Amino acid sequence: KVVPKEWGTTLKWYFPVSPSYWRSKRKGVVAQKPKSDDALLDNVVLDVNPNFEPVSNDLREQERNGSALSVQRLRKVFPVPGGEKIAVKGLNLVMYKDQITCLLGHNGAGKTTLISMLTGMTAPSGGDATFRGMSLNDDMDDIRESLGICFQHDVLFGQLTVEEHLLIFGQIKGYVDEELKAVVENQIREVGLTEKRHVKSSELSGGMKRKLSVAISLLGDSSLVFLDEPTSGMDPYSRRSTWEILLNNRNDRVMVLTTHFMDEADILGDRIAIMAEGENRYGAGYNLTLVKDEAGCNDNNLIAFI
């Protein structure tokens, strides 16, 4: 638990005498840790920054009660020959419940590295993130109990069928007997894999594998869901059906999605954070204004286009 590894997070050498280690055996929402003066100052800076959309009182309340995912000065540095590579540079970001937060950026912008840190796959070099009062650095095991993730590259068992994958992950999430069967049936139907339920994952197309990965991430009513480029490899029809699935499943969840498609971010993102060189450059929703010519405009065609 202490020796650094390539994957996963480790504990500090003094973890057996740390109160946070023994406290983390409880379930449910725990009391939110008070924000530091630096974190509060960061919020003030974001509020006056014209690149960031002002946050409503309802969303501020989520920050206060801990139901939002709050990233504070998160940093990741990789050693490279002759120096170091900063993949994520002191990132501050809040992602809210009942919303889809889109991380938009080019390849190498730091999106996947950020997701890897927030899911415990990679240990951060500095900073922290909190969710429901739990810390990324101290309470990752507890955070994982309510976590769902769709990796950028499919992590599937080639010899297992679609149904067998969902049965296994459903049991891990705590479902049993008839409830497990009902949840699996619903997920298979929702992602459109009914005809492929008994097909091994190694025999699925790339787009169908992505659908299965999305279904696994949403299994078990996970309250924190990360989707790393979930529609990559899908045909246009499958992409749009997946968008509908995500929009229908965002309630009572903090949902974070990475993409480099502008149209995907526009359609899915309640808030959009643009990353470049490991930093958050912009974070906002948007207002779209259309001005039509009263004389020659067909209202029905315009509405259909929108």
C-alpha positions in Angstrom: 0.0 0.0 0.0 3.0 2.3 0.4 5.6 1.4 -2.3 4.8 3.4 -5.5 3.5 1.4 -8.4 2.9 2.2 -12.1 -0.8 2.1 -11.6 -3.1 3.1 -8.7 -2.6 5.3 -5.7 -0.6 4.5 -2.6 -0.9 5.5 1.0 1.5 7.5 3.1 4.0 5.5 5.1 2.2 6.5 8.4 -1.3 5.5 7.2 -1.9 3.0 10.2 -1.9 5.9 12.6 -3.9 8.3 10.4 -7.5 9.0 11.6 -8.7 9.3 8.0 -7.7 5.7 7.2 -9.8 4.3 10.0 -12.7 6.7 9.5 -13.2 5.7 5.9 -15.0 2.4 6.8 -18.4 4.1 6.9 -20.8 4.3 4.0 -23.0 7.0 2.6 -22.4 10.8 2.4 -19.9 12.0 4.9 -19.6 15.5 6.2 -17.7 17.8 3.8 -14.3 18.9 4.8 -14.1 22.7 5.1 -12.5 24.5 2.2 -9.1 26.1 2.7 -8.6 29.8 2.3 -6.7 29.1 -0.9 -9.7 27.1 -2.3 -12.1 29.9 -1.4 -9.8 32.4 -3.1 -9.7 30.3 -6.2 -13.6 30.5 -6.4 -13.4 34.3 -6.1 -10.8 34.4 -8.9 -13.0 32.2 -11.2 -16.1 34.4 -10.5 -14.4 37.5 -11.9 -12.7 35.8 -14.8 -14.6 36.6 -18.0 -13.7 33.2 -19.4 -15.8 31.4 -16.8 -19.6 31.3 -16.6 -21.0 32.6 -13.2 -22.3 29.8 -11.0 -25.9 29.9 -9.7 -26.8 29.7 -6.1 -28.1 26.2 -6.5 -24.8 25.1 -7.8 -23.0 26.9 -5.0 -25.1 25.0 -2.6 -23.8 21.8 -4.1 -20.3 23.0 -3.4 -21.2 23.7 0.2 -22.9 20.4 0.9 -20.2 18.3 -0.9 -22.4 16.8 -3.6 -20.3 18.4 -6.4 -16.9 17.1 -7.4 -14.4 19.8 -6.6 -10.9 19.7 -8.0 -8.3 21.9 -6.3 -5.0 22.7 -7.8 -4.6 19.1 -9.1 -1.2 18.5 -10.7 0.5 15.6 -12.5 4.2 15.5 -13.5 5.8 12.6 -15.4 9.6 12.1 -15.5 11.1 12.2 -18.9 14.7 12.0 -20.2 16.4 15.3 -19.3 13.6 16.7 -17.1 9.9 16.4 -16.4 6.6 16.7 -18.4 3.7 18.6 -16.7 0.6 16.8 -17.9 -1.9 18.6 -15.6 -0.9 22.0 -14.2 -2.6 23.1 -11.0 -6.2 22.5 -12.3 -9.1 24.0 -10.4 -12.6 22.8 -11.5 -16.0 22.0 -10.0 -18.3 19.5 -11.6 -21.9 19.5 -10.5 -24.6 16.9 -9.9 -27.5 16.5 -12.5 -25.1 17.8 -15.1 -22.7 16.5 -17.8 -19.4 18.4 -17.6 -17.5 18.0 -20.9 -13.7 18.2 -21.0 -12.9 19.5 -24.4 -9.4 19.5 -25.8 -6.9 18.2 -28.4 -5.0 15.0 -28.1 -2.4 15.4 -25.3 -4.2 18.2 -23.6 -4.3 16.3 -20.3 -7.9 15.0 -20.3 -7.2 11.4 -19.9 -4.5 12.1 -17.3 -7.1 14.1 -15.3 -9.6 11.2 -15.5 -6.9 8.7 -14.4 -6.1 10.8 -11.3 -9.8 11.3 -10.4 -10.5 7.5 -10.7 -7.4 6.5 -8.7 -5.6 4.9 -11.7 -2.7 7.4 -11.3 -1.5 9.1 -8.2 -1.5 12.9 -8.4 1.7 14.8 -7.9 0.0 17.5 -6.0 -3.4 19.0 -5.1 -6.6 17.1 -4.2 -10.2 16.6 -5.2 -13.2 16.1 -3.0 -16.6 14.4 -3.5 -19.2 14.0 -0.8 -16.6 15.1 1.7 -14.2 12.3 0.7 -10.7 13.1 -0.5 -9.0 11.8 -3.6 -5.8 11.4 -1.6 -7.3 9.8 1.6 -10.6 8.1 0.7 -10.2 6.6 -2.8 -11.6 3.2 -1.7 -14.8 4.8 -0.5 -15.1 7.0 -3.7 -14.8 3.8 -5.8 -18.0 2.4 -4.2 -20.1 5.0 -6.1 -17.9 5.3 -9.2 -18.5 4.2 -12.8 -16.0 4.6 -15.6 -15.8 4.1 -19.3 -12.1 4.0 -20.3 -10.8 5.5 -23.5 -9.8 2.0 -24.6 -12.2 -0.8 -23.9 -11.3 -3.0 -20.9 -13.3 -6.1 -21.6 -12.8 -9.9 -21.2 -12.7 -11.4 -24.7 -14.2 -14.8 -23.7 -17.2 -13.3 -21.9 -20.5 -12.3 -23.5 -22.2 -9.0 -23.3 -24.6 -10.4 -20.7 -21.9 -12.1 -18.6 -20.0 -8.8 -18.4 -23.0 -7.0 -17.0 -23.8 -9.9 -14.6 -20.3 -9.7 -13.2 -20.2 -6.0 -12.8 -23.7 -6.0 -11.4 -22.7 -8.4 -8.7 -19.7 -6.2 -7.9 -22.1 -3.3 -7.5 -24.2 -5.4 -5.0 -27.1 -6.6 -7.1 -28.4 -10.2 -6.6 -31.0 -12.5 -7.9 -34.0 -11.0 -9.7 -32.9 -7.4 -9.1 -29.6 -8.3 -10.9 -31.4 -9.8 -13.8 -33.7 -6.8 -14.1 -30.8 -4.3 -14.1 -28.8 -6.3 -16.7 -31.8 -6.6 -18.9 -32.5 -2.9 -18.7 -28.8 -2.0 -19.5 -28.7 -4.4 -22.5 -31.9 -2.9 -23.9 -31.0 0.7 -23.3 -27.7 0.5 -25.2 -29.2 -1.5 -28.0 -27.3 -4.8 -27.6 -30.3 -7.1 -27.2 -29.4 -9.1 -30.3 -25.7 -9.4 -29.2 -26.3 -10.3 -25.5 -24.9 -13.9 -26.0 -22.0 -12.8 -28.3 -18.4 -12.7 -26.9 -16.9 -9.3 -26.6 -14.0 -10.3 -28.8 -16.5 -10.8 -31.6 -18.1 -7.4 -31.3 -17.4 -4.4 -33.5 -15.5 -1.4 -32.1 -18.7 0.6 -31.8 -20.5 -2.2 -29.9 -17.6 -2.6 -27.5 -18.0 1.1 -26.7 -21.7 0.6 -26.1 -20.9 -2.2 -23.7 -18.3 -0.1 -21.9 -20.9 2.7 -21.5 -23.4 0.2 -20.1 -20.9 -1.0 -17.5 -20.1 2.5 -16.4 -23.8 3.4 -15.8 -24.5 0.1 -14.0 -25.6 0.3 -10.4 -26.7 3.9 -10.2 -23.2 5.2 -9.8 -23.3 8.7 -8.5 -19.9 9.7 -10.1 -19.4 8.6 -13.7 -16.4 9.3 -16.0 -16.6 8.7 -19.7 -13.4 9.0 -21.6 -14.3 9.6 -25.3 -17.2 7.2 -25.0 -18.4 7.5 -28.6 -15.0 7.0 -30.4 -15.3 4.3 -33.0 -19.1 4.6 -33.3 -21.1 5.3 -36.4 -23.2 8.5 -36.5 -26.4 6.6 -35.6 -24.8 4.9 -32.6 -23.3 8.2 -31.4 -26.6 9.9 -31.4 -28.3 7.0 -29.5 -25.5 7.1 -27.0 -26.0 10.8 -26.5 -29.6 10.1 -25.7 -28.6 7.5 -23.1 -26.2 9.8 -21.4 -28.7 12.7 -21.3 -31.3 10.4 -19.8 -29.0 9.1 -17.1 -27.4 12.3 -15.8 -30.0 12.9 -13.0 -28.5 12.4 -9.5 -25.1 11.9 -11.0 -21.9 13.9 -11.5 -21.1 12.9 -15.0 -17.8 13.9 -16.6 -17.1 13.3 -20.3 -14.0 13.9 -22.3 -14.2 14.5 -26.1 -12.4 16.4 -28.9 -15.7 16.7 -30.9 -17.2 20.2 -30.8 -20.7 18.9 -31.7 -20.6 16.3 -28.9 -19.6 18.9 -26.3 -22.3 21.3 -27.5 -25.1 18.7 -27.3 -24.1 17.0 -24.1 -22.3 19.6 -22.1 -24.3 21.5 -19.4 -20.9 23.0 -18.7 -17.8 22.8 -20.9 -14.2 23.0 -19.7 -11.6 23.5 -22.4 -8.2 22.1 -21.6 -4.9 22.9 -23.2 -1.4 22.0 -22.1 -2.8 20.6 -18.8 -4.7 23.7 -17.9 -8.4 24.7 -17.8 -8.6 27.7 -20.2 -12.4 28.1 -20.3 -15.3 26.8 -18.3 -18.8 27.8 -19.3 -22.1 27.0 -20.8 -23.3 29.1 -23.6 -26.2 31.2 -25.0 -27.1 30.9 -28.7 -29.0 33.8 -30.3 -30.7 33.4 -33.6 -32.0 36.5 -35.5 -34.5 35.6 -38.3 -35.8 37.6 -41.2 -39.6 38.1 -40.6 -40.4 38.3 -44.3 -38.8 35.2 -45.7 -38.3 32.9 -42.7 -40.2 29.6 -42.4 -40.7 29.1 -38.7 -41.4 25.4 -38.9 -38.2 24.7 -40.9 -36.2 26.8 -38.4 -37.6 25.0 -35.4 -36.9 21.6 -37.1 -33.3 22.6 -37.7 -32.7 23.7 -34.1 
